[in-house]
Amino acid sequence: MKISFKFVVLVALLAFGPIDHSFAQAPKSRSTAQSAPVPATPPAVAGTASATPPAAPGWAVRCSSVSRDAPLECAIEQSAVLTKTGQLIVLINIRVPGDTHTPVALVQLPLGLNLPVGVKIQVDDGKAVDLQIQTCENRGCYTSTVIAPDLLAALKSGKQLKVSFQDMAKETIAIPIPLADFAAAYDKIK
């Protein structure tokens, strides 16, 4: 079944309200959504006033180490957040563990999902990948998967990643995540 982008955004707007992918921007009108990295825990203030909103940053690269002597562990992430409430709707974190060198994706979603249906991720008009929700806690529900080489190639060359799930009313919500700078960000962590 093919769903148009306008319908997907409309369904997301009706279910959750306007989506803003950045806490660093002023709230957007109901018809716009942008992507940018945000922390996994939303801050108390959902935005700051700005005369001209800055361009939306893309995939953020984050590196950390357990100690000075340990190797760096790096990941890239992107998220979508509700403009009015600051609620995290989707957070995608992709890392490449040093031991396997195989990319792994962690997807965080909000509570209130139809769990048996799971999550679908799809790059542009390619094949959808079904993911099973593995656990939920007070900050949301989570799924993770190893990223197959064909999916990684699609992410690098694609324009948009769509994350789809159902709410408790069995309404499908599809959140678009831009992939414009995915390849450059991924090259920094591989």
C-alpha positions in Angstrom: 0.0 0.0 0.0 1.5 3.4 -1.0 0.8 6.3 1.3 1.4 9.8 0.0 3.8 12.1 2.0 1.0 14.7 2.6 -1.3 12.0 4.0 1.5 10.7 6.3 2.2 14.1 7.6 -1.5 14.8 8.0 -1.9 11.5 10.0 1.1 12.4 12.2 -0.3 15.9 12.8 -3.7 14.6 13.7 -2.3 12.0 16.0 0.4 14.0 17.7 0.2 17.6 16.6 2.9 19.5 14.8 6.3 17.8 14.7 9.6 19.7 15.2 12.8 17.8 15.0 14.8 20.4 17.0 14.6 22.0 20.4 16.8 24.8 19.1 14.2 26.3 16.9 11.1 28.4 17.5 7.8 26.4 17.2 6.8 25.8 13.6 3.4 26.1 12.0 1.3 23.0 11.7 2.4 22.3 8.1 6.1 22.2 8.6 8.4 19.7 10.1 12.2 19.7 10.3 14.9 17.3 11.5 17.8 17.9 13.9 19.5 16.0 16.7 18.1 16.4 20.2 18.9 14.8 23.5 17.0 11.6 24.4 15.4 13.3 27.4 13.4 16.4 26.3 14.3 19.6 28.2 11.6 21.6 30.0 11.4 24.3 27.4 10.5 23.2 23.9 12.0 26.0 21.9 13.6 29.5 21.9 12.4 32.6 20.2 14.2 33.5 17.1 13.6 36.1 14.3 14.9 33.7 11.6 15.0 30.1 12.5 18.4 28.5 11.8 18.8 25.8 9.1 18.0 22.4 10.5 21.2 20.4 11.3 21.2 16.9 10.2 22.5 13.7 11.7 24.6 14.4 14.8 27.8 12.5 15.4 28.5 11.7 19.1 31.6 10.0 20.5 32.4 8.8 24.0 34.7 6.6 25.9 34.4 4.8 29.2 37.9 6.0 30.2 40.9 7.8 28.7 42.6 4.6 27.8 39.5 3.0 26.2 38.7 3.5 22.5 36.1 6.0 21.4 32.6 4.6 20.7 30.9 6.8 18.1 27.3 6.9 16.9 25.1 9.2 14.7 21.6 10.1 15.6 18.5 12.0 14.4 15.2 12.6 16.1 11.7 14.0 15.7 10.0 16.0 18.5 6.5 17.5 18.9 6.7 21.3 18.6 4.2 22.2 21.3 5.1 19.7 24.0 8.7 18.7 23.3 7.7 15.0 23.4 10.2 12.8 21.6 8.4 10.8 18.8 11.3 9.1 17.1 15.0 8.9 17.9 17.3 6.9 15.7 20.8 6.1 16.9 23.2 4.2 14.6 26.6 3.0 15.9 29.3 0.7 14.6 30.7 -1.4 17.5 34.5 -1.8 17.4 34.4 -5.6 17.9 32.0 -6.4 15.0 32.3 -3.3 12.7 28.6 -4.1 11.8 26.3 -1.1 12.1 23.5 -1.4 14.6 20.4 0.8 14.8 18.4 1.6 18.0 15.0 3.2 17.5 13.2 4.9 20.4 9.5 5.6 20.0 6.8 7.1 22.3 4.6 5.1 24.7 1.1 4.2 23.7 1.9 2.1 20.7 0.1 -1.0 19.3 3.0 -3.3 20.3 2.1 -6.4 18.3 2.3 -4.5 15.0 5.9 -3.3 15.7 7.7 -0.8 13.6 8.5 -0.4 9.9 11.5 1.5 8.5 11.7 2.3 4.8 14.1 4.3 2.7 12.3 6.2 -0.1 10.1 3.8 -2.0 12.3 0.7 -1.2 11.3 -2.4 0.7 10.0 -1.8 4.3 11.9 -3.6 7.1 9.8 -4.9 10.0 11.2 -4.5 13.5 9.7 -5.9 16.6 9.4 -3.7 19.6 11.7 -5.2 22.2 11.0 -3.3 25.4 9.3 -0.2 26.9 10.1 1.9 29.9 9.0 5.3 31.2 10.8 7.3 28.4 9.5 5.2 25.5 9.6 1.9 23.6 12.7 0.5 21.9 13.7 -1.7 19.0 17.2 -2.4 17.6 18.5 -4.2 14.6 21.7 -4.9 12.7 21.7 -2.9 9.6 22.1 -5.1 6.5 24.5 -4.0 3.8 21.7 -3.3 1.3 19.8 -1.2 3.9 23.0 0.7 4.7 23.6 1.4 1.0 20.0 2.7 0.7 20.4 4.9 3.7 23.6 6.4 2.2 22.0 7.2 -1.1 18.4 7.8 -0.1 16.5 11.0 0.5 14.2 10.0 3.3 13.8 7.4 6.0 10.2 6.7 7.0 9.6 5.2 10.5 6.0 3.9 10.8 4.1 2.5 13.8 0.5 2.3 15.0 -1.0 4.1 18.0 -3.4 2.5 20.4 -6.3 3.3 18.1 -4.5 1.3 15.3 -3.9 4.5 13.3 -0.6 4.3 11.3 1.8 7.1 12.1 4.7 7.6 9.6 7.5 10.0 10.6 9.8 11.1 7.8 13.5 11.5 8.7 15.7 13.3 6.1 18.8 11.4 4.9 20.6 14.4 3.1 23.7 14.2 5.2 23.5 10.6 6.5 26.4 9.4 4.3 28.8 12.1 5.5 27.9 11.5 9.1 28.2 7.8 8.8 31.6 8.1 7.2 32.8 9.8 10.4 31.9 6.8 12.6 32.6 3.8 10.5 
